[in-house]
Amino acid sequence: MPPHALKRSTALALCACVLVAQSMVAAINLLIPQLAASALHPAHSEILWTVDAYVIVFAGLLIPAGALGDRYGRKGALLAGLGLFAAGAAASALAQDPALLITGRAVSGAGAALIMPATMSLMLHLAGPAGRAQAMASWTLAIGLGGAAGNLGGGLAGQYLGWRALFVLMVPVAALLAAAVALTTPRTARSPHGSLDPLGAGLVTAGLVALLFGIIEGPDRGWASPAILTSFAAGALLLATFTRYALRSPAALFDPRVFAAPRLRASVLGMATAFFGLFALFYVNSQYLQDLKGYGAARTGVAILPLIAGMTLVPKFAARRAWRPRPVVGAGLALIGLGLLGTSTADAGTPYALYACWMVVISAGAGLSMPALTLGVVTSLPPHQGGLGSGLGTSAREVGAALGVAVAGTVLAAHPDLAHGMGPALRTVAVLVLAATAAVVAGYRTPRAVAAEPAVRRPKEPVG
């Protein structure tokens, strides 16, 4: 099959995998009240880890999972990821104590870490150079729809079915997706270069997990607590050790010198910035609609749906301009920041229609910026490292998401209640988004310079 044969059925199957994996990041947030009152009797810290276990393992394993797909087969990695995702969901559904629920969430997160880079890399390889921008627009759209579907599904399950129903449903869904992938998706060229590098993968994964532990636990335990300071120190030490090792090893997981490319640095920072703003909003949004507006869980899930609008309509438009990333990315990230400033003015008396308009502005910013940012990451690396590029980009998104929740949560905790803390929290996040936007725009080269960069030529790779 030629490398540019991305059929509609293949694209739909791959995007559905992305949507389902991403949906489980958000869905659990709307089930927290029901989990807290369940027969499991989880402690506050156990509820926190039920939410965070998926994200921590997901983000921590993305880079080695992407490299594994490049080296041993992207389709196989995707099918294995769907299997792990289903196994974790089944364990969570059957859990009789919080420990098993948390473990199941972590196993599903490991599956998601295999799913995300494999889907992106497959779409890039099958679409070919001419179709990459449109393929990335579709992939980005699936991420946005996954977040909205997670909120809606979590709200409906929480109000009408019970928290176990969400996990039960994921098992047949993953099985159907695996069958669709097996039938529609061809195998692509595997990379004969380098190795999986278990030592490098272990250092990167442990370093990211340590940093994310500090980011996520910081608001609860205190940023100056020994556990958090030790976590940050360990994460920095592990990543520094990997950098030193990778600069000397001929078969490292990836060469840290790839970050010398301004476009890669700007794209990674831009992706982190976009999700920093989005997930700060998600964290505040559910509480605002339920606690201040008095909505039930299901109505809250529906009320969040305006976030789909921009992510649905804008990416196709943005994909046609992805070759000029500076104005597209700059405008998109600026819309996120300005939209957050708008939502920071909301209170209990704000009409929902006005609040929904600000959500549409934010979603339009995400839809405008993400295709160019995603393409900027994966095209900054050689074609045989497509899975690694996807892992770097998705890691940036998840780290940005964790930071957004941490910053918003920290500012909220400094105020007596949500009504007083929501505005300052969102304004703080908005200012940081706009400051980072300036750095991202400055980091991009001019379109003329980018276009002039020589293409990397590689020998034809074997299919396996």
Backbone torsions as a table, in degrees:
resi	resn	phi	psi	omega
1	MET	NA	132.7	-179.8
2	PRO	-65.2	153.6	-174.6
3	PRO	-66.7	-15.2	-177.0
4	HIS	-99.6	16.2	-174.8
5	ALA	-90.4	67.1	175.9
6	LEU	-90.0	96.6	-179.4
7	LYS	-78.1	159.1	-178.9
8	ARG	-60.3	-41.8	-178.9
9	SER	-63.2	-37.8	178.1
10	THR	-66.2	-46.5	-179.3
11	ALA	-61.2	-40.8	179.8
12	LEU	-64.9	-42.5	179.9
13	ALA	-63.7	-44.2	-178.6
14	LEU	-67.7	-41.9	179.1
15	CYS	-67.1	-33.3	176.4
16	ALA	-64.2	-37.9	176.4
17	CYS	-62.2	-43.3	178.2
18	VAL	-61.3	-46.1	-177.8
19	LEU	-58.7	-46.3	-176.6
20	VAL	-67.8	-44.1	-179.8
21	ALA	-62.3	-42.4	-178.9
22	GLN	-71.3	-30.8	-176.8
23	SER	-62.5	-30.7	-176.3
24	MET	-78.7	-6.7	171.6
25	VAL	-70.5	-41.9	-173.1
26	ALA	-94.9	-29.9	-169.7
27	ALA	-59.3	-36.6	-174.3
28	ILE	-65.2	-25.8	-176.2
29	ASN	-62.0	-34.8	-178.1
30	LEU	-81.9	-5.8	178.7
31	LEU	-98.9	-0.9	-174.8
32	ILE	-57.6	-46.8	179.7
33	PRO	-58.7	-40.6	-178.9
34	GLN	-70.2	-38.1	176.8
35	LEU	-62.8	-42.9	-178.2
36	ALA	-61.4	-32.2	-178.7
37	ALA	-95.5	6.0	-174.3
38	SER	-79.6	172.8	179.5
39	ALA	-68.5	-11.9	177.3
40	LEU	-70.9	-23.0	-178.6
41	HIS	49.6	54.3	-178.2
42	PRO	-71.9	144.6	171.6
43	ALA	-72.6	167.9	-179.4
44	HIS	-58.6	-42.6	-179.3
45	SER	-66.1	-33.5	179.2
46	GLU	-70.4	-34.1	173.6
47	ILE	-64.8	-43.3	179.1
48	LEU	-59.2	-43.1	-179.7
49	TRP	-73.1	-26.7	173.4
50	THR	-61.8	-39.6	177.7
51	VAL	-71.6	-44.1	-167.6
52	ASP	-87.3	-22.5	-174.7
53	ALA	-57.8	-41.2	-179.6
54	TYR	-61.6	-47.0	-175.9
55	VAL	-68.2	-42.0	-177.0
56	ILE	-63.7	-48.9	-179.5
57	VAL	-68.3	-40.5	177.3
58	PHE	-54.2	-54.4	-177.1
59	ALA	-69.2	-39.9	-175.6
60	GLY	-66.9	-30.4	-175.9
61	LEU	-98.2	-1.3	-173.1
62	LEU	-60.8	-46.1	-175.7
63	ILE	-66.7	-51.6	176.6
64	PRO	-64.0	-31.7	178.1
65	ALA	-66.3	-39.9	176.5
66	GLY	-64.1	-41.9	178.2
67	ALA	-65.3	-37.4	178.3
68	LEU	-62.0	-43.0	177.7
69	GLY	-62.9	-41.6	177.8
70	ASP	-59.5	-41.2	-171.6
71	ARG	-82.1	-39.5	-170.9
72	TYR	-115.3	-1.3	175.9
73	GLY	123.2	120.9	-174.7
74	ARG	-73.9	-39.1	179.2
75	LYS	-64.9	-42.8	177.8
76	GLY	-62.6	-40.5	178.6
77	ALA	-63.5	-39.9	179.8
78	LEU	-64.5	-45.9	179.7
79	LEU	-64.7	-38.8	176.7
80	ALA	-64.6	-39.0	178.3
81	GLY	-62.8	-41.5	177.5
82	LEU	-63.5	-37.5	177.1
83	GLY	-64.0	-45.3	177.7
84	LEU	-64.1	-40.6	179.3
85	PHE	-59.0	-46.0	179.7
86	ALA	-66.5	-40.9	-179.8
87	ALA	-62.9	-42.5	178.4
88	GLY	-65.2	-39.9	178.2
89	ALA	-63.6	-40.7	178.7
90	ALA	-63.8	-42.2	178.5
91	ALA	-62.8	-40.9	179.1
92	SER	-65.1	-40.9	-178.8
93	ALA	-65.0	-33.4	-176.4
94	LEU	-94.5	0.4	-172.8
95	ALA	-59.5	133.5	175.7
96	GLN	-108.3	0.1	175.5
97	ASP	-151.2	159.7	-176.3
98	PRO	-60.2	-32.8	-177.3
99	ALA	-61.1	-43.4	179.7
100	LEU	-69.7	-36.0	176.5
101	LEU	-61.3	-45.4	179.2
102	ILE	-64.7	-42.0	178.7
103	THR	-62.2	-42.8	178.0
104	GLY	-61.1	-41.6	177.1
105	ARG	-61.6	-40.2	179.8
106	ALA	-65.7	-41.1	178.7
107	VAL	-63.7	-42.1	176.4
108	SER	-62.9	-36.9	176.8
109	GLY	-63.0	-37.2	175.9
110	ALA	-64.1	-39.1	176.4
111	GLY	-63.7	-42.0	178.8
112	ALA	-62.5	-34.6	178.7
113	ALA	-63.9	-30.4	174.9
114	LEU	-79.6	-33.8	-175.6
115	ILE	-68.3	-48.7	-169.3
116	MET	-63.8	-53.5	180.0
117	PRO	-66.9	-31.8	-179.8
118	ALA	-66.7	-41.2	180.0
119	THR	-65.1	-44.5	179.9
120	MET	-62.9	-46.8	-177.8
121	SER	-63.1	-41.0	177.3
122	LEU	-61.4	-44.5	-179.0
123	MET	-64.7	-39.9	179.0
124	LEU	-65.0	-44.1	-178.6
125	HIS	-66.8	-40.7	-176.8
126	LEU	-77.9	-30.0	-178.3
127	ALA	-74.2	-30.2	-176.2
128	GLY	76.7	168.1	-176.4
129	PRO	-55.4	-40.4	-176.0
130	ALA	-69.7	-26.7	-175.6
131	GLY	-104.4	6.1	-174.2
132	ARG	-64.1	-43.1	-176.7
133	ALA	-62.0	-44.4	179.0
134	GLN	-67.0	-37.4	177.8
135	ALA	-63.1	-41.8	179.1
136	MET	-69.3	-31.4	175.2
137	ALA	-63.7	-42.3	178.9
138	SER	-66.4	-41.7	179.9
139	TRP	-63.5	-43.5	178.4
140	THR	-64.2	-41.2	177.3
141	LEU	-59.0	-40.9	179.6
142	ALA	-62.4	-35.7	177.0
143	ILE	-63.9	-46.9	179.4
144	GLY	-62.2	-44.9	178.3
145	LEU	-64.6	-32.5	178.0
146	GLY	-63.9	-42.1	177.2
147	GLY	-62.1	-44.4	179.7
148	ALA	-66.9	-41.8	179.4
149	ALA	-64.2	-35.9	177.6
150	GLY	-64.3	-44.2	177.8
151	ASN	-62.7	-45.2	-179.0
152	LEU	-66.3	-47.6	-179.4
153	GLY	-63.5	-42.4	178.1
154	GLY	-63.4	-39.8	178.8
155	GLY	-65.7	-44.8	179.9
156	LEU	-65.6	-43.3	179.0
157	ALA	-63.8	-42.7	-178.1
158	GLY	-63.2	-35.0	-175.5
159	GLN	-90.1	-32.0	-170.8
160	TYR	-118.0	-26.7	-169.9
161	LEU	-115.7	-27.7	-173.6
162	GLY	103.0	151.8	-172.3
163	TRP	-65.9	-31.1	-179.4
164	ARG	-66.0	-29.0	-176.2
165	ALA	-60.5	-36.0	-179.9
166	LEU	-60.8	-43.8	-179.1
167	PHE	-72.5	-37.7	177.2
168	VAL	-59.3	-43.1	-178.0
169	LEU	-62.9	-32.3	-176.7
170	MET	-66.6	-23.7	-178.0
171	VAL	-68.1	-55.7	177.1
172	PRO	-65.8	-31.4	177.5
173	VAL	-61.5	-45.6	178.5
174	ALA	-63.9	-37.8	178.3
175	ALA	-64.4	-42.5	177.5
176	LEU	-63.8	-40.6	179.0
177	LEU	-65.4	-39.6	178.2
178	ALA	-62.3	-40.5	177.8
179	ALA	-65.2	-40.9	179.9
180	ALA	-64.8	-41.7	178.4
181	VAL	-64.6	-44.1	-179.4
182	ALA	-60.0	-36.1	-176.6
183	LEU	-84.6	-31.6	-170.4
184	THR	-106.2	-20.4	-168.7
185	THR	-105.2	122.0	177.1
186	PRO	-79.2	163.5	173.1
187	ARG	-79.1	147.7	179.7
188	THR	-114.2	172.6	-178.3
189	ALA	-62.5	132.0	173.9
190	ARG	-89.2	155.1	179.9
191	SER	-86.5	125.1	175.9
192	PRO	-86.6	-0.6	-174.3
193	HIS	-88.0	135.7	172.1
194	GLY	69.4	-163.5	-178.9
195	SER	-140.3	175.3	-179.7
196	LEU	-68.7	-25.4	176.8
197	ASP	59.3	73.4	-178.1
198	PRO	-59.0	-37.9	-179.9
199	LEU	-64.9	-47.5	179.0
200	GLY	-62.8	-42.4	178.9
201	ALA	-61.2	-41.2	179.3
202	GLY	-64.7	-41.3	179.7
203	LEU	-65.7	-44.7	180.0
204	VAL	-64.4	-46.1	-178.3
205	THR	-62.7	-48.1	-179.2
206	ALA	-63.6	-38.2	179.1
207	GLY	-64.7	-45.0	179.1
208	LEU	-66.3	-40.6	179.2
209	VAL	-62.5	-41.7	179.7
210	ALA	-63.8	-44.0	179.0
211	LEU	-64.8	-43.4	-179.7
212	LEU	-67.2	-34.6	174.9
213	PHE	-58.7	-45.1	178.9
214	GLY	-64.1	-41.9	-179.1
215	ILE	-64.3	-44.7	-174.1
216	ILE	-77.7	-38.1	-177.1
217	GLU	-86.2	-14.9	-176.4
218	GLY	-53.2	-49.5	-179.1
219	PRO	-61.3	-33.0	-176.7
220	ASP	-81.4	-42.9	-173.7
221	ARG	-92.0	-17.1	-176.4
222	GLY	100.2	129.5	-174.8
223	TRP	-64.6	-24.3	-179.0
224	ALA	-98.3	8.0	-178.9
225	SER	-70.5	151.7	-179.6
226	PRO	-56.2	-39.5	-178.0
227	ALA	-63.3	-41.9	-177.6
228	ILE	-72.6	-43.3	178.9
229	LEU	-63.0	-40.2	177.8
230	THR	-65.2	-39.2	179.7
231	SER	-63.1	-46.4	179.0
232	PHE	-64.7	-41.5	179.8
233	ALA	-64.0	-42.9	179.3
234	ALA	-64.0	-42.5	178.7
235	GLY	-61.3	-45.6	179.5
236	ALA	-63.7	-41.3	-179.8
237	LEU	-65.3	-43.4	-179.7
238	LEU	-64.2	-43.6	179.7
239	LEU	-68.9	-35.3	175.7
240	ALA	-66.0	-39.2	177.0
241	THR	-63.3	-41.8	176.9
242	PHE	-61.8	-43.1	-179.3
243	THR	-59.7	-46.6	179.2
244	ARG	-61.7	-43.7	179.5
245	TYR	-65.0	-45.3	-175.2
246	ALA	-67.7	-32.0	179.0
247	LEU	-67.7	-21.6	-177.5
248	ARG	-103.7	-20.7	-174.2
249	SER	-87.5	133.8	176.8
250	PRO	-76.6	-9.9	-176.3
251	ALA	-131.4	43.1	-179.0
252	ALA	-74.2	161.5	178.3
253	LEU	-54.4	-47.0	170.0
254	PHE	-157.7	159.0	-178.4
255	ASP	-87.4	117.2	-179.5
256	PRO	-58.1	-18.0	-179.6
257	ARG	-69.4	-7.5	174.9
258	VAL	-61.5	-25.4	-179.6
259	PHE	-76.1	-1.3	172.4
260	ALA	-70.4	-18.6	179.3
261	ALA	-74.6	120.7	-177.9
262	PRO	-59.7	-37.0	-177.5
263	ARG	-67.0	-38.4	178.4
264	LEU	-65.8	-45.3	179.0
265	ARG	-60.5	-44.5	-178.8
266	ALA	-65.5	-39.4	-178.6
267	SER	-67.6	-42.7	179.1
268	VAL	-64.0	-45.2	178.0
269	LEU	-62.9	-39.5	179.6
270	GLY	-64.0	-41.2	179.0
271	MET	-65.5	-42.9	177.2
272	ALA	-61.8	-39.1	-179.1
273	THR	-65.6	-44.3	-179.5
274	ALA	-60.6	-45.8	-178.1
275	PHE	-77.0	-24.8	171.9
276	PHE	-58.9	-47.6	178.4
277	GLY	-69.7	-43.3	-177.0
278	LEU	-63.4	-45.7	-174.8
279	PHE	-78.6	-23.8	169.0
280	ALA	-62.8	-41.4	176.4
281	LEU	-64.3	-45.6	-179.7
282	PHE	-57.5	-41.0	-177.3
283	TYR	-64.2	-42.7	-178.3
284	VAL	-80.4	-34.7	-171.9
285	ASN	-56.9	-51.3	-177.1
286	SER	-62.1	-41.0	179.6
287	GLN	-67.7	-40.6	179.9
288	TYR	-61.6	-48.6	-176.0
289	LEU	-69.0	-34.6	-178.6
290	GLN	-85.7	-43.1	-173.8
291	ASP	-86.0	-41.7	-177.1
292	LEU	-92.2	-37.5	-179.3
293	LYS	-90.9	-14.9	176.9
294	GLY	77.9	22.4	179.7
295	TYR	-78.6	149.2	170.4
296	GLY	-76.9	173.5	-176.6
297	ALA	-61.5	-44.9	-179.1
298	ALA	-66.1	-44.1	179.3
299	ARG	-64.4	-34.7	176.1
300	THR	-62.6	-44.1	177.6
301	GLY	-58.7	-40.2	178.0
302	VAL	-70.1	-38.9	-177.2
303	ALA	-66.0	-20.7	179.4
304	ILE	-82.2	-11.1	-173.9
305	LEU	-58.9	-26.2	175.2
306	PRO	-55.9	-20.2	175.7
307	LEU	-64.7	-17.8	177.1
308	ILE	-73.3	-31.7	-168.2
309	ALA	-52.5	-58.4	-177.8
310	GLY	-66.8	-36.0	-179.3
311	MET	-71.4	-18.7	178.1
312	THR	-89.3	-43.6	-170.7
313	LEU	-90.1	-30.8	-169.6
314	VAL	-85.6	-35.9	-174.5
315	PRO	-55.4	-37.7	179.5
316	LYS	-63.7	-40.0	175.7
317	PHE	-64.9	-44.1	-177.8
318	ALA	-65.8	-34.0	-177.9
319	ALA	-61.5	-32.5	179.9
320	ARG	-71.4	-12.6	-179.8
321	ARG	-118.6	14.4	-176.8
322	ALA	-67.3	-19.3	179.7
323	TRP	-75.8	-10.0	173.3
324	ARG	-118.1	76.1	-168.8
325	PRO	-68.4	-30.9	-172.7
326	ARG	-58.6	-55.3	-179.2
327	PRO	-68.5	-36.0	-178.1
328	VAL	-67.4	-48.8	-179.6
329	VAL	-67.1	-44.1	-179.9
330	GLY	-59.6	-45.0	179.9
331	ALA	-66.4	-41.9	-178.9
332	GLY	-63.5	-48.4	-179.9
333	LEU	-66.0	-35.6	177.5
334	ALA	-63.8	-38.2	177.1
335	LEU	-62.9	-38.2	177.1
336	ILE	-61.5	-47.4	179.8
337	GLY	-62.5	-44.6	179.9
338	LEU	-67.3	-37.6	177.0
339	GLY	-63.2	-38.6	177.2
340	LEU	-65.7	-37.4	174.8
341	LEU	-61.3	-39.2	178.1
342	GLY	-64.3	-46.2	-179.1
343	THR	-67.1	-24.1	179.9
344	SER	-66.9	-14.8	178.8
345	THR	-87.4	-4.8	-175.3
346	ALA	-75.1	146.9	172.1
347	ASP	-142.4	-170.6	-175.7
348	ALA	-61.0	-27.6	-178.1
349	GLY	-91.8	-1.2	-179.4
350	THR	-68.1	128.7	176.0
351	PRO	-59.0	138.4	179.9
352	TYR	-58.9	-36.2	-178.6
353	ALA	-59.0	-39.8	178.6
354	LEU	-68.1	-43.3	178.5
355	TYR	-61.6	-40.8	179.0
356	ALA	-62.4	-36.2	178.0
357	CYS	-61.1	-41.3	178.0
358	TRP	-66.4	-35.2	175.9
359	MET	-63.8	-37.9	178.4
360	VAL	-64.8	-40.2	178.1
361	VAL	-60.0	-45.5	-179.6
362	ILE	-64.3	-43.0	-178.8
363	SER	-67.6	-33.9	176.3
364	ALA	-64.6	-38.8	176.9
365	GLY	-62.7	-41.9	177.9
366	ALA	-65.0	-44.4	-179.8
367	GLY	-64.7	-31.6	-179.9
368	LEU	-74.5	-39.3	-172.1
369	SER	-89.1	-32.2	-168.2
370	MET	-66.6	-39.7	178.6
371	PRO	-59.2	-44.0	-179.8
372	ALA	-68.0	-38.4	178.3
373	LEU	-65.1	-45.3	179.8
374	THR	-62.6	-45.0	179.1
375	LEU	-64.3	-35.9	179.7
376	GLY	-62.9	-35.9	178.6
377	VAL	-70.7	-52.3	-171.4
378	VAL	-72.4	-29.0	179.4
379	THR	-85.2	-4.5	175.6
380	SER	-83.7	-7.8	179.3
381	LEU	-115.4	159.3	177.5
382	PRO	-60.5	153.7	-177.2
383	PRO	-56.3	-33.8	-176.9
384	HIS	-73.4	-6.3	178.0
385	GLN	-109.9	32.6	-179.3
386	GLY	-60.9	-40.6	178.8
387	GLY	-66.4	-38.5	176.8
388	LEU	-63.7	-42.9	177.7
389	GLY	-60.1	-42.0	177.1
390	SER	-62.9	-40.2	178.7
391	GLY	-63.1	-42.0	177.8
392	LEU	-62.0	-45.3	-178.2
393	GLY	-65.3	-44.5	-178.8
394	THR	-70.6	-33.9	173.8
395	SER	-60.3	-42.2	178.4
396	ALA	-60.4	-40.8	179.2
397	ARG	-63.2	-47.0	-176.0
398	GLU	-69.9	-37.4	175.9
399	VAL	-64.8	-42.3	176.6
400	GLY	-61.0	-40.8	178.8
401	ALA	-62.3	-45.8	179.7
402	ALA	-62.9	-39.9	177.6
403	LEU	-64.5	-40.6	179.9
404	GLY	-60.9	-44.5	178.2
405	VAL	-64.4	-42.2	-177.6
406	ALA	-63.8	-45.6	-178.2
407	VAL	-66.7	-47.1	179.2
408	ALA	-61.4	-42.1	-180.0
409	GLY	-65.6	-38.2	179.4
410	THR	-65.2	-44.2	179.7
411	VAL	-66.8	-41.1	177.7
412	LEU	-60.5	-40.5	-177.2
413	ALA	-65.7	-20.9	-179.9
414	ALA	-82.6	-0.9	-179.0
415	HIS	-118.6	158.1	-174.0
416	PRO	-66.1	-30.7	179.8
417	ASP	-157.9	176.1	-177.2
418	LEU	-62.1	-39.8	-177.6
419	ALA	-58.6	-37.3	-179.4
420	HIS	-87.2	-25.6	-174.0
421	GLY	-95.6	-19.3	-174.9
422	MET	-61.6	-47.9	-179.3
423	GLY	-59.5	-54.2	178.1
424	PRO	-59.2	-37.1	-179.6
425	ALA	-63.5	-48.5	-178.3
426	LEU	-70.2	-33.6	177.5
427	ARG	-67.3	-39.3	177.1
428	THR	-60.9	-46.6	179.2
429	VAL	-63.1	-42.0	-179.1
430	ALA	-61.1	-44.3	179.6
431	VAL	-62.3	-42.5	178.5
432	LEU	-64.5	-39.9	177.5
433	VAL	-61.6	-45.6	-178.4
434	LEU	-67.0	-37.4	176.8
435	ALA	-65.4	-43.2	178.1
436	ALA	-66.0	-33.2	178.0
437	THR	-59.6	-42.5	178.4
438	ALA	-61.1	-40.4	178.8
439	ALA	-67.2	-38.8	179.2
440	VAL	-64.6	-47.1	-179.5
441	VAL	-60.8	-41.9	179.3
442	ALA	-65.5	-28.4	-177.8
443	GLY	-76.8	-17.8	179.0
444	TYR	-81.6	140.2	172.5
445	ARG	-75.5	167.6	176.0
446	THR	-67.2	154.2	177.9
447	PRO	-54.2	-36.2	-178.6
448	ARG	-65.4	-41.8	-178.9
449	ALA	-68.1	-40.1	179.0
450	VAL	-63.3	-43.2	-179.0
451	ALA	-63.8	-27.4	-176.7
452	ALA	-83.1	-8.4	-179.4
453	GLU	-63.6	132.7	-178.4
454	PRO	-68.1	142.2	177.7
455	ALA	-74.9	146.8	177.5
456	VAL	-85.5	124.3	-179.8
457	ARG	-99.6	131.9	-179.4
458	ARG	-127.9	150.0	174.5
459	PRO	-67.5	156.5	178.7
460	LYS	-60.1	133.8	-174.4
461	GLU	-101.7	149.3	-179.6
462	PRO	-71.7	148.6	175.6
463	VAL	-94.1	133.8	-179.7
464	GLY	-146.0	NA	NA
